[in-house]
């Protein structure tokens, strides 16, 4: 006999009842490093070791005076004392918005660890040498895709996109694929970095690094 108390597959989800009690870990002031990049590297390594799929996936938020804010997920491809690096089509919507307003925000959502990292800063284009060095190590399919896709532009359909890829494949057959003129990268220099750790009763730990001259100051925010 079927369990009459089991929810029906087509039953509406009670979103108000969906909740999870965070209790995996805590974050204390004594856990902080002198600057945020070292702590970010530690958390990133722990996310990778935990088996999180694409731990370098980050949400990038930009804004435009005409269309307002917009967000999308891209992959972090470099981290150093100067900040966070990613690559993209600079003629895309995010590229156009960053050209007009370089202030942006990054979010790393590591849900299985009950953690997130928020970064606020300003993006500057990477040098052509940096772009070419990274493009050279991309899979060939991704290199060809960069030629086939004029990111954020309207396309007639999947067939048109595939045709553009096939054209690029034929064009560069037997040779290295060069970097498209509109393809590039950005360095996001952080001004604030917030480390968020879920805690019971929604009393989450939020510790923030704020740039102060050549150094950093830290403080705790109410959850």
Secondary structure, 3 states (H helix, E strand, C coil): CCCCCCCCCCCCCCHHHCCCCCCCCCCCHHHCCCCHHHHHHHHHHHHHHCCCCCCCEEEEEEEECCCEEEEEEEECCEEECCEEEEEEECCCHHHHHHHHCCEEEEEEEEHHHCEEEEEEEEEEECCHHHHHHHHHCCCHHHHHHHHHCCCCCCCCCHHHHHHHHHHHHHHCCCCCCCCCCCEEEEEEEEEEEEEEECCHHHCCEEEEEEEECCEEEEEECCC
